[in-house]
Amino acid sequence: MQWNRRSFLTLTGLGAVGVAAGACGSNTGREGGTSLAQWYHAYGEDGVQEAVRRYAAEYPGGAEVEVSWNPGDYDSKIVTALQNSAVPDVFEAQVKIDWVRRNQVVPLDDLIDGVRDDFSPAVLAAQTVEGKVYGIPQATDTQVLFYRSSLLQAAGVQPPQTVDELVDAAAKLTRDGVKGLFAGNDGGVGVLTGPLLWSAGLDYLKDNREVGFDDPRAATALGKLRTLNANGSLLIGAPADWSDPGALIDGLAAMQWTGLWNVPKIQAALGDDFGILPFPGLDAGGAPSVPVGAYGAMVNAKSAHVEEAKAFVKWLWLDQVDRQLEFATGFGFHLPSRQSLVARATGLAAGPAAEAADYVRDHGHLVGGPVWTQQSNTALSDAVARIAKEGADPVAQTRTAVEVAKAELKRLFG
């Protein structure tokens, strides 16, 4: 479920994190001062790495901040580092309840108090466990359905407003060597599970205490992914996966589910020959949706410099609004996490980006969230894969995932 710019956590593996941690340098500092190790995952857009290193170099707070850029399985590196190391001091992630229960991360409510209401509620929820905030959201990402307007017009297809219309449109658009829809080389399992649940008015969890898809409509919605995989309308085996817009740009698919961050590339290649939509509702009882994801700046509870790390986080992600705006909008299309900054983002004032901002406001959903555990996620992903790729019974597979999620909630809350 990896995004080009923001990825949701895949809490797997124990990997060679010691190498990555060692590469960050010590906490001894230059000339006896404090040195903070800050970790980022490897962003795909040009200029991001240079910008975050510049931010660190500009910090006037008395600590030297050493930025580490982490290609590969960043999320697994973070999981292991939090278990074993005082490094990094500051890192980006989406909090998980198990980290809080193990006292691996530091609450940051004292930093955010006073501006809490300026953050998008769904984005802030991604960093909140049992009422406490553990990450300061850096920027917001979403995914939308892009479509080639000319191809839909040539096929006599209207932009789909329900899931059945999406299925029908994908079938009609599959012609002349072009597939109707691309949603990843796994057939949409990784990125469409959430939208399909939301399309039916369901969710991963309900109030973080109940399974949110323990409902017959879940099986109905997830079964639509089997139809898409079975009728030959999905592009499978594209040169790049869903987070890259190449399938749409190169004419391999008439529609593509991908990230808002790709708007500049798509505009450069296609001009005005594209539109965007949220994922459609299942039927009259459902609703359109877009996923909301946001890494936040967090502090390692094992850090030897917790207070210094918190001060740096406050300076960069709360005080420096111009840098926050640049980080969100200067290297691709992303939404600022703070609602007061959206109006200042000139690139979000019109066109697809403005539409997407409205979708996030009106139809945004958090993917999983801090209480949605890796065990629950694996069970649901496996179930959806069997439904979509093998034609397994949606009712039975959904029930299996529900039972795993129930067991995880019982483990967490008794």
C-alpha positions, 0 to 999 in steps of 0.5 A, spaced: 500 500 500 505 504 498 504 511 496 509 515 492 509 521 497 506 518 503 505 511 505 501 507 510 505 503 515 506 496 513 509 493 520 513 487 517 520 485 518 526 486 522 531 488 517 538 491 517 535 497 521 542 498 525 545 500 518 540 505 517 541 508 524 548 508 524 548 512 518 545 518 521 551 519 526 551 520 533 548 524 538 554 527 540 553 534 536 558 538 533 563 542 538 559 539 544 552 541 542 546 537 541 545 533 534 538 531 532 537 525 527 531 526 523 529 521 518 525 521 512 522 516 507 525 517 500 520 522 497 519 521 489 519 528 487 525 532 485 527 537 490 524 534 496 530 532 499 534 538 498 528 542 501 528 538 508 536 538 508 535 546 507 530 546 513 534 543 518 540 547 516 536 553 517 534 551 524 536 556 529 534 553 536 542 551 538 541 543 535 545 541 529 539 537 525 542 531 521 537 529 516 537 521 513 534 519 507 531 512 507 530 509 501 526 502 501 522 499 506 522 505 511 516 503 515 519 497 517 526 501 519 522 505 523 518 499 527 525 496 528 528 503 530 523 504 535 524 498 539 531 498 539 534 505 538 535 512 541 535 514 533 532 517 530 530 523 535 525 525 530 522 521 524 515 521 520 510 516 520 503 515 522 502 513 529 500 506 531 497 504 538 502 499 539 507 504 539 503 508 544 502 502 549 509 500 549 511 508 550 515 508 544 513 515 542 512 522 545 505 525 546 505 532 542 499 535 545 503 541 548 506 543 542 499 543 538 495 546 543 492 553 540 492 551 533 489 544 533 483 546 530 487 549 524 488 541 522 484 537 518 480 533 522 481 526 518 489 528 518 489 529 525 485 523 527 491 519 523 496 522 529 491 521 535 491 515 540 486 515 545 485 523 545 493 524 545 496 527 539 503 523 537 505 526 530 504 533 527 501 532 520 506 535 515 502 535 509 496 531 506 495 526 500 489 523 497 488 519 491 483 520 485 480 517 479 483 520 473 480 519 466 482 521 459 476 525 457 477 524 449 477 516 450 470 517 454 467 521 449 469 517 443 466 511 447 460 514 449 461 513 456 460 518 462 464 519 468 462 514 473 457 516 479 456 509 482 461 503 482 456 499 477 457 505 472 465 504 474 465 497 472 461 498 466 465 504 464 471 500 464 469 494 460 466 499 454 473 503 455 477 496 454 478 496 446 483 498 441 489 495 445 487 500 451 484 497 458 479 501 461 482 502 468 489 501 472 488 501 479 495 497 480 499 491 478 495 487 484 488 488 480 486 494 485 487 490 492 492 495 495 488 501 493 481 500 492 479 496 499 478 502 503 474 506 497 470 500 496 468 499 503 467 507 504 462 506 497 458 502 501 457 506 507 462 502 511 469 503 514 475 499 517 473 501 524 467 504 527 469 509 533 475 505 534 472 500 538 468 495 533 469 492 526 467 497 521 465 492 515 461 487 519 456 488 514 453 484 508 454 490 504 462 489 505 462 483 501 457 486 496 462 491 495 468 487 495 465 482 490 465 488 485 473 488 485 472 480 482 468 483 477 473 488 474 479 483 475 475 477 471 472 481 465 479 483 462 478 491 463 483 492 468 490 493 466 495 488 469 503 488 468 504 496 467 511 498 467 510 502 473 505 501 479 499 505 480 503 511 484 506 513 477 501 516 472 505 513 466 499 508 464 494 514 463 499 518 460 502 513 455 495 511 453 495 504 456 489 505 460 483 510 459 482 511 467 487 510 473 486 511 480 493 514 482 495 520 487 493 527 486 501 529 486 501 526 479 497 532 477 503 536 474 505 530 470 499 529 467 497 536 465 504 537 462 503 530 458 495 531 456 493 538 457 486 539 459 484 532 456 483 529 463 478 529 469 478 527 476 473 524 480 472 521 487 471 513 488 464 513 486 458 510 491 456 503 491 449 505 490 444 510 493 446 508 500 453 509 499 457 515 498 463 518 494 470 517 497 477 519 497 483 516 502 486 521 506 493 520 508 499 524 512 505 523 515 506 526 521 513 529 525 514 524 531 519 524 537 522 517 539 521 516 546 528 513 547 531 519 544 537 522 549 534 529 547 526 529 547 525 536 549 530 539 544 527 534 539 520 537 540 522 544 540 525 542 533 518 539 531 515 545 533 519 550 530 519 546 523 512 544 523 508 549 527 511 555 527 514 555 519 508 556 515 512 558 509 516 552 509 510 548 511 506 551 504 513 549 500 513 542 503 506 541 501 505 544 494 512 546 492 514 539 489 508 536 486 500 537 488 499 536 496 494 539 500 497 543 506 495 539 513 493 546 516 486 549 513 489 556 514 494 554 509 490 551 503 487 558 501 494 561 501 496 555 496 495 558 489 496 552 485 490 549 489 485 555 487 482 552 481 482 546 476 483 539 479 487 540 485 481 545 487 476 539 486 481 534 490 481 539 496 473 539 496 473 532 495 478 531 501 474 536 505 467 533 503 469 525 502 475 524 506 476 518 509 482 515 514 485 509 511 485 504 517 488 509 522 492 508 529 488 502 532 487 498 525 493 493 526 498 490 521 494 483 523 488 486 521 490 489 515 494 483 513 487 479 514 483 484 510 488 484 504 489 477 504 481 476 503 480 481 498 486 478 494 483 472 494 476 475 492 479 479 487 484 474 484 481 467 485 474 468 485 473 466 493 467 467 496 466 474 498 462 473 504 466 467 507 472 471 506 470 478 509 467 474 515 474 471 516 477 478 516 472 480 521 474 475 526 481 477 525 479 484 526 475 483 532 480 479 536 485 485 535 480 489 538 479 485 544 487 484 544 487 492 545 481 493 549 479 487 552 
